[in-house]
Amino acid sequence: MARIKILLPGLLLLLFLNNNLACAASHTVVQGDTLWQLAKKYGSSVDKLKAINNLKNDNLAIGQIIQLDNIYRSSNITETTTSLTTNYTPPGSYLVKAGDTLGGISQRFGVSIDVMRNLNNIQGDMIFAGQTLVLNSSSVSRSYVDRPQAMQAQVADSSTRHGRLVDWFKEGINLLKPGQKFTAIDTQTGKSMRLAVLGGSNHCDIEPLTKADTDTMLALFTKWTWTPRPVCIQVDGQAIAASLSGMPHTNIENITDNGVTGHFDMYLYNSQPHGSGISVSYVQQHHDAVLKAAN
């Protein structure tokens, strides 16, 4: 029996099914799984799953995490969501719909594909329904002039555990470009790790820089989990509030010698999931963690 939960104004009606479904749009491979079975189960196709997960063949390994794109899967969500705004589309941006392509969006808005790739940290041509694309550089700013004193950049040092709120679409996406290396400090413990930006358009995808950094992450989370932790990241001498998830996913990565396969989600203020099928509860956890990191 399905049960419906009504969220507060500004949110969608969500349908929660009593199935054994994953909290995020991914699947952990178990014995007997095949790409054909997963495609049939989640309403996708073998070719699409291979493209999303950068698979060269049909072979799967037990324990491997397969990203499912924009398939909605949630599990035992009981929280009452009060402050999350879904499908946030800032000015000068476009919310991707099913069937959209970079080429089509480029022609529609008169923005070159290369410009959109650069503004949105996209390295290929793949986009997802529910993804927010920044369309012009005026929507993204690194200027702090004329802001209230309380909103000026908080100076980072080795003991900083809290940072200021930075809107991902207006500023963060321009601070955290692919290849950017930075330090993240766990708000609760003060432990730090070095991370590198893999990419990401709606939020930041990161990798631990070294195996020692991976070991620090695993010690903080105690086990790999989607549940995020509030962190203060130090970028360009600033202290910025962020939320770091502890689940490596997909085999898309740049760093291959850090002791973990895949990459991790990191959210700033107003960050959104890459697709429309991510649990609202998961995004709310990131939202709450960012606020804790901002103290």
N, C-alpha and C positions, 0 to 999 in steps of 0.2 A: 504494500500500500504506500503510495507516494504521499509525502506531506509537504505542504507549501508553507513557506515562512515569509511574512511580509516585513520588509525593512522600512526604515523611516523615509520620509519624503526625499526625493532626489536619487533613490536607489531603485534597482530593478526588483521585480518579483523573482525569487529563486526557487527552483524545484530541486528538492533534496531526495534522492533515491536511496533506498536501503540496500544498495549493492555494495560489494567490496571494491570500491573505486579509489584511485590514488588521489592525493591531495593536489598534485600539480599535473600538468599535461605531459605525463611521461609514464613509461611502463618499465618495470624491472623484469628482465628476462628470467624465466624459470625453465626447468627441464621440459622439453617437448615443444617449446615455443618455436614458431617459424614466422618469417616476415609475412607470409601469405595469411596466416592465422591472425596476426596482429592487425593487418590491414582490414580484414573482414570484421574483426571484433570492434575496431574503433572507427569504422566507416572511412577508411583512408585507402591508399593503394600502395603496392610494393614499391613502385618507382618513387612515390612521394616520400615514403619513409626513408628510403635509401638516400634521397637528395637532402632531406632535413638533417639526417644523421651522418652525412658524408661517408656512406658505406660503399665500398667498392664491389662487394659481392653479397650473397644472401646469407652468409654465415653469421650466427649469433652465438654469444657466450653467456652462460648462466651468470646472473648478477649484472649483466650489461644493462645500462639505462637507455631506453629508446625514447627520444622526444617525439611527441605525437602532434605537434603543431597546435591547432586551435580547437582541440577536442575538450569539452567541458567534463571534468571529473572531480568530484569533491567527496569527502569522507567524514561522516559524523560531525558536521558543523553545527555547533550549538550556540556560538556567540551571537549577541545582538550587536550588529554593526551600526554605529551611530555617526561616524564622521567621514567615512570613505566616500569619495566621489568617483564613480566608475566612468570609463570612457571619457576622461578629461581631455578636451581638445583646446589647447591654448590658441590665441590669435596667431595668424600666419602659419597655421599648420593644417594637416588633413588627416582624417581618420580613415584608415584603409578599410575597404569593404571587400567582401568575397568577389573574386574575379578581377580585382585591380592588378595592374602591373606597373613597374616603374616607368616603362615607356609610355603607357597610357596616361599616367599622372603627369609625366613630363610634358606631354602635348597639351593636356587640359589646362595646366597652370603656367605653361611657358617657362618652366624651370628645367635646366639640363639634368640629365641623369647623374653626371659626375658631381654637380653641385649638391643634389639630394643625397648622394652617397656620403659626401664629405660632411654635410650638416647633420646627418643621422647616424654616423659611424657604421655605415653599411659597406661591407667589402665585396658583396656579390649583387645579384639581382633579386634575391628572394625576399619577399615581404609577406606579411601575414594579416589576415582580417583582424581588426581591432588594434593594429599597430598605429601609432601616431607619428606622422612624418612632418618634420619642420621644413617649410618651403622657402624660407628666406632668412638671410643672416640677421635681419633687423629684429627677428623674434628671439635671437640669442645674443646675450650681452655679457661682456666681462667687465663692464664699467661699474664702479661703486660710487661714482660722483653723485652728489645731491641726495644720497640716501640718508635716513635718520641715523644719528650716531649709534644707536643700538643695533643697527643692521650693518654697520661697517664690518669689514673682514676681521674676524677674530684671529689674532696672531697665534700660530701653533708653536708649541715647544714639546719636549719629550714627556712632559707630565700632563699634557692636555687630554682630558677624557671626554670633553663635551665640545661641540662646535655649533656654528650658526646654521640656520635653515637656509638651504640653497635650492631654489626651484630647478628641477632637473631640466625641463624644457627651455627655460629662459636663460639658464647660466651653466648648469652642471654639465650638460652635453658638450659644451665648448671647453670646459676645463679638463674633462676626462676623455681625451682622444685615444684611439687605439695605440698601444705601445707605451702610454704614460705609466710611469712607475711611481708608487706612492706608499706611504706608511698608514696602516690602520691600527688604531689603539682601541682595545676592548673597553667599553665604558665601565663594566662591572669590575674587572680584574686589573686593568691597566697594562695587560700584556699586549705587545705589539707584534705586527707581522708586516712584511713587505709584499705588496701585490702589484700586478700589472693589468692594464686594461686590455681585454681581448676585443671588445667592441660593444655593440648594443645601441638601440635607438630609443625604445621606451624606458629602458633602465640600463644600468651598466653591467656588462658581463666581465668578470675578473678571473685571474689565475694567481695562485701563490707563486712568488718569484723563485723560490728554492724549496728543496725538500724540508729544510728546517722550518720554513714558513708554513708548509703544509702540516708538519707535525704540531706546530703551535695552534693552528686552526683546529685540528682534530682534538687536541687537548682541551680547547675551549668548549667545543660542542660535545665532547665525550664520545660521540658517534656521529656519523654523517646523517644530517637531518635537515628537512626543509625549514624548520623553525628558526627564524633569524635572531641575531643578537645586535643590540645597538653598538655602534662603533663611531669613533671620531677619526675621520681621514684627514691627512695632512697633505695638501696639494698647493704648490706655489706659495708656501709659507702661511697658508690659511688653515684654520681648523673648521671642518665641515661635518655636520651631523649626517650619519648614514646608517643603513641597516644591511647586515651581511648574512646571507643564508648559508647553511652548512651542508648543502647537498651538491656534490659534483654531478653534472648531467651532460649528456651527449658525449661524443668523442671529438668534438670540435675544440681545438686547442692550438696554441702557438708554442707553449713551453712543454717539452716532452720529458724533462728530467727533474720534475718537482715532486715526484712520488705519488701523483694522482692523475687520473685520466678525466678529461673534461674541464668544465669551468663552473663558476658559481654566480649566483645573482647578487647584485648589490643595488639597493634603492637609495635615492635621495628624496627630498621633499617633492611630492607630486609625481614621482615615478609611477609607471604603469607596467603591466605585464606585456610581453611581446605579442601575445595572441589573445583572442577573446575567450579562450576556454580555460583560463586559470581560475582556481577557487578564489572567490571574494574574500574568504577567511584568510587565505595566505597573503593577499595583498594588504588586508587590514593589519595583519601582524607586522608587516614591513612599515606601514604607516605609523603604527604605535611605537615601533622601535626607533624610527627616525626622531620622533618627538622626545623620546627618552634620551637619545644621544644629544639632543639640543638642550636638555635639562629644563 
